[in-house]
Amino acid sequence: MKASRSQLFGSDTPGAVPYKSNNSSGENVNKMDIDEPRLVLQDTIVYQKNRSIANVFDSVLGLELRAEGTLWVENADRYKFKKPNGSHCQVQFQMYSYERDELGAIILYVEDSATKWWVELKPSQKYVAHFTSMVESAELKHFVTDYYERVINKECKDDLAQLCWEYGREDGSGLLQEDVFEVLTKDANAFFLLSAFREETWVDGEAQTMKWSSTEIYKLLKKQCPTAYKRANTFVSLEPEPMAVDSPTIPDPPLAASDSGDAQTSQLEMLISLISDEIEDGTPVKKLTPGSLWNKLFIKAKIPDQGDPGA
């Protein structure tokens, strides 16, 4: 499935929400393209670049994470996948999303950065604790969203004591107010809620906007969880990889005109046009190395655009 989901948090059909061209996420997937394969990555572990184990939700910071596991594809033959089912696979991603299945359980997805297909994650034993923590955060966000929808509709007040009491009742484990406070202020939960709040604006029945920053739960988390608050509001710009300059044996593009000044201007215009085309086609900027650009520019200069053959 591709990233064609709703971009609203907190609705019945939320989806992946980009932040500065990266992401955070909402909840449901009901715009799934039936012509796309269903991909499941089993025995999953998610890593950062330095191979340390990562939380999927950390991708909201702008980090590109990697999920590793065993790939299974429904009707793999139909989609002509080169790797057979059961092959080890790595999925680079910067977007995640989640939904509830028919039994109410959370299903977590990541979007493969290369194919833009969504991949369901099923954790390995080594990753179960991390996965369980993420599920708790998603469940908590779902509850908080429902509660504040009722606040907007004037069905209840923005009151932390009331919110905690209702959470304890819904949880079914008899949590007291101080226990719910502990759940809310747990670092992973606070980070997830605050990073989600950063993106959301609510609209009440009279079309008046209400921001999360005005709510009691936001004020609580900002005060009690300064570390999570700082992380949730810090976007980590990806450091570009060192540009690898290829061997100087690459030939220079042939001159397009007899006048060297005009030729250099023409080459520069071609280079700017080439970079623009590459970016529009989705090529990451960090992969636009001098070597690759000069190779393509050489070919473009050597074999110019023939124009419309029917002209």
N, C-alpha and C positions, 0 to 999 in steps of 0.2 A: 504494500500500500504506500502511496506517495503522500507527501505533506499537504494534502488538500483539505485539512480539517478546519473546523471553526477556530477563529483566533480570539475567542472570548473565554476568559477564566470564569469559573463559577456557574456557568449555565449548565443545562443538562447535556450539552454537546460541546464542551470546551475542547481545545486542541493545543497544538504547539504554538507558542507565542514568541516571536523573535524579539530579542533585545539587542539593539545596535548590531543588527545583522547576525546575531547569534540566537540564544533562546532562553526561554523557560517553558513551562507547560501548564496545560490544563488537563482536562480529563477524558473526553470521549472520542470515539472513532466511528461515526456513522456516515462518513462520506468516502468510505473505502471503495476503491475502484475494483470492481469484480473481475476485471481483466488482468489484474496484477497478481503475482504469486503471493501465497501466504508463507512468510519466512519465519522460522523459529530457531533461535540460537539456544541450544541446550547446554547445560554444564557451564554456564556463563560466569566469567570473571571480568570486571571492568578495571582498566588500568589507565594511569596517566602515562605521559611519555617516558618518565623515569622508572616505569614498571612498578610503581607503588599502587596499591589497590585504591580505587576511586569510587566515590558516590556518583551515580548517574546524574543526580541533580546539580553536581558541581559544574556541569556544562553551561549552566546559566551565567557563570563567570566569564564565559568566552573561551574556556578551555576546550581543546579538541581531545576527546577521550577515545579509548579503543576497547571494544568488547570482544573477548575471545571465547570461543566455544565450538560446539559441534552443530553444524548447520543442517537443518531439515527443511525441505521444500515440498509443499503439496503439489502434485502433478509436475514434478521436476522435468520430465521428458517434454512436456508441452512447452515449457519455457526455455528449453535447450540450455540448461545450466551445464557448464563444463565440469564442475565438481559433482561427484555423486553424493547422495544423501549420506550423512555420517562423516563428512569431511571436516577437518579442522578449518575454522574460518575466523578472520579478523574483520571487525566492522568499525571503521572510523566514524565518529558522529559528533555533532554539536547541537543536535535537537533531540528532545525526548517528548514523550506524551504517555498518557495512561488512560485506561477506561475500566469500567466494571463489567465483568461477565454476567451471565444470567443468574448466577448464584450470589452476585455482589462482591466477588473477589476482585482485587486490583490486578490488572494486566499491564505490564510496563513495556513500552516500545522505545526504540531509538531509530533515528533516520540515518541510513547509510549515506555518508557525504558524497560518495561517488555516483550511486545509482538513484538516489532519492527515494528508495524503497524503505518502507518501515519494517523493522525486524522485532519480533516479540522476544523478550529475554526470559529465560528460565534459569535460575541460579544454580551454580555448583554448590556442593556442600561447603566448600571454602568460602563462598560468597553469601551464604544464606543469612548470616547475621546482618550484613550490609543491606541485603534485599528486604529483610524484615523491617529494618529501620526506615527504609524508603517507603514501604507500604504503610507503616504507621503515620508517616508524615503526610502521605497522600490522603489517608482516611481522615486525619485531623483537619486537613485543608477542606475536604468535602463537608465535614461537620460545620466548620467555622463559616464557610460560604452559605450553607443552608440557614444558619442562625442569623447572619446579617441580611439575608434576603428577607427574613421575617421582620428584622429591625426596619428595613426600608419600607416594608408594607405596613409598618406601625402595628404589627402583631405582638411585638415584645420590645423591651427597652434595650439599649446598649449598656448592658450591665454585666460585669465580669462574674459576679456571684451567681447570677442566673445562668450565664453561659456554662460555668463550671458545674453547676447542679445538673443541667440538662446533659452535659457530656458524660458525667458520672452515671446518670440513669441510662443513657443510650449504650454506654460501654458494657453495662451489665455486671461489672465487677465491684460495684459499690464504692467507687472512688470518692473520697472526700475532697473538699475544695482545695486543700493544700496538695493533695495527690494530683489533681488536675493541673494546678499551677506548675507542678514539677514536670508533667508531660508537656505542657505548653512551652516551658522555658528550657526544655532539653535542647542542647545546641543544634542538633540536626533538624529538629522540628521548627525551632525558632528561625533558623536560616531559611528553610524551605518556605515558611509562611511569609517572612519578610521579603524574600526575593519575589514571591508571587504578588504580594501587596504592591511592590514597586511598579508593577505593570498595570494594575487594575484601577478603574474608575467605575463607580456604581451610579446608576440613574434611578431615582425614585419615581413614584407615580406621577409627580407633578413636573417631571423632566428637570429636576434640580440635581446637579451632580453632587456626589458624596465620595470623598476620597478616603482610602483606608487610613491615612495619616490622622484623620479626625476621630477614629474609633478607639475604644478603651483597650482592645486587645493589642492594637498597634503601639499605643503608648506604653503598655506593660512590657512588651517585648523590647522596645527601644531602650527602656530604662533598665530592665533586668538582664538583657542579653546584648551588651555593647559589642562584643566580639562578633556575634552572629549578624548584628545590625551592620557593622562595618563591612563584613564580607559580602553581605547581600546587596550592598549598595556600591560595591567596587567591581568594575568591569576590568578583567585582565586582558589587555590587548596582547594578542599573540605576537611574540617576537618573531620577525621574519628570519628564516634560516639564511645562513651566509650564502650569498650568491656565488654559485660555482662557475668560474670562468673557464670555458673549455679551452682546449689546446689552440694556440694561435695559428694552426694550419687551416682554419676555416677561411675559405676564400672571401674576399670582399665582394659585395654586390656590384655587378657591372654598372658602369655609368649609364644613366638613362638619357643623358644629353651631352653634347660636346663641351659645353661650358661647365667647368668644374663647380662653380658656385650654384648654378641651376641644378646640377646633379645632386649636390649635397642637400639642397633644399628639398628636392624630390624624394631623396632617400629618407630624410627626416619625416616628411609628411607620410610616407609609406609606413615608417616605423610606428608613428603615432596611431595611424589607422589600424595597423596590425595589433598593437597593444589593446586598443579599444575593442576590436573584434574578439580577441581572446577573452577579455573580461566579460563581455556580453555573452559569450558562449559558456561561461561558468568556470573558466580556468582560474584557480587560486592565484593571487598576485605573487605569492612566494614561489610559485613554480615557473614564473616568467623569468628564466635565467637569460643572461646575455647570449649564451651559446644557442639556446633554443630559438630566441628571437632572430638572431643573425642568420641561422640556417633557414628559417621560414622566409625571412626577408630576401635572402639570396635566391630562393626558389621563385618567390613572387616577382622579383626583378627580372629573373632569367626567363620566366614564362608569364608574361603579362596577361592581365585579364583580357579575354578575347571579345568581351561584350556580348550583346544579344546576337546569336547566330542568325536570327531571322531578320536583323536590321539591314 
